[in-house]
Structures are given as structure tokens and as C-alpha cells.
Amino acid sequence: MRTGNNGQEPGLEDRLRTAGLRPTRQRIALADLLFAAGDRHVSAEALHEEAQAAGFSVSLATVYNTLHQFTEAGMLRIVQVEGARTHFDTNVSDHHHFFIEDENLVFDIPSGRVEVKNLPEPPEGTEIANVDIVVRLRRKVR
């Protein structure tokens, strides 16, 4: 983990409080792992492995709960690429993704490269909140 105030990324406690979350030891440690490296996409299982490798003992259930709390607080965005597999994106701006199926790898499509046109009118009483595009890729066989 990064070193800073008390071994954490500076400002994480304030960031959690601003998002309406109590800055517990577990939330701070997981937030440090998530946000220290800039924008990234991570599954709960991968973050759990990172926490274990960093010497932070936390259950997979706690990782899932924390990721969902961060998402509800607007700190993360869910990228659903497969039925049971969820990736969490630290970049919460509106953008789209590539997904390499063979490698279970998610990464951002550069902004300005995708144009969405002619969306249908939403049903009465609803509005479009967001449009997520995931372009599925596979490596070419040579």
C-alpha cells in the first residue's frame, strides 16, 4: 500500500466522509488499493487477492460489500461484461469499454470515439440515465 498519513493515500478519509461513508480501517485500506494507481477496472476477486498480497486480511464478502458501498456513494461505476462477473471502474465519468473475452480484461475506449444515435423514446414516466457500450474483443488466431 502507499505511504502517506498513517500509511494511506492522503485524503482518503476525507473522500470517504464526503461520500457519506465512515472511514473504517477496511474501507481506507481497500480505497487505497483501488485509487492509488489512477483509473482502473477491478473485480472483487482481484481486489481481494491484492489485499491479501498487501498483507491486509479481509474477507471476500467484505470486499464485495465495500465495492457496492463505494458504487452507491458514487466513487465507483459498475461495468457488467458477463452475467456473473462484475468489474468496478474507478473512472465514474460517462465512457465506454472494450472487453477482451479470452483474458477477462476491461479497459476504456478513448473518449470521442463512440457516437450513440437514434435511441428509442423511453417508456412514459422514465428517462435514460446512461448508455453503456461494451465492445467485446478476442485475440486473433494466427
Residue pairs with C-beta under 8 A, 6 or more apart in sequence:
1 7
1 8
1 29
1 32
1 33
1 36
1 54
1 56
2 8
2 9
2 32
2 36
4 10
8 28
8 29
8 32
9 31
9 32
9 35
9 36
12 23
12 28
12 31
12 32
12 35
13 23
13 28
15 31
15 35
15 75
16 22
16 23
16 27
16 28
16 31
17 23
19 70
19 73
19 74
19 75
20 73
21 27
21 69
21 70
21 73
26 58
26 62
26 66
27 66
27 69
29 51
29 54
29 56
29 58
30 47
30 51
30 58
30 63
30 66
30 67
31 70
31 75
33 47
33 50
33 51
33 54
33 56
34 40
34 42
34 47
34 70
34 76
34 88
34 90
35 90
38 90
39 89
39 90
39 91
39 108
40 89
40 90
41 79
41 87
41 88
41 89
41 90
41 97
41 106
41 107
42 50
42 87
42 88
42 90
43 85
43 86
43 87
43 88
43 104
44 60
44 63
44 64
44 67
44 86
44 88
45 60
47 63
47 67
47 88
48 58
48 60
48 63
51 57
51 58
51 63
52 58
67 76
67 88
70 76
70 88
71 77
71 78
71 88
74 92
75 90
75 92
76 88
76 89
76 90
76 92
77 88
77 89
77 91
77 92
78 86
78 87
78 88
78 89
79 86
79 87
79 88
79 89
79 97
79 106
79 132
79 134
80 86
80 87
80 132
80 134
81 87
81 97
81 99
81 106
81 134
81 136
85 104
87 106
89 97
89 106
91 108
94 130
95 108
95 109
95 111
96 108
96 109
96 113
96 114
96 132
96 133
96 134
96 135
97 106
97 107
97 108
97 109
97 132
97 133
97 134
97 135
98 106
98 107
98 108
98 109
98 134
98 135
98 137
99 105
99 106
99 134
99 135
99 136
99 137
100 137
100 138
100 139
101 136
101 137
101 138
102 138
102 139
103 139
106 134
109 133
109 135
114 133
116 131
116 133
119 128
119 131
122 128
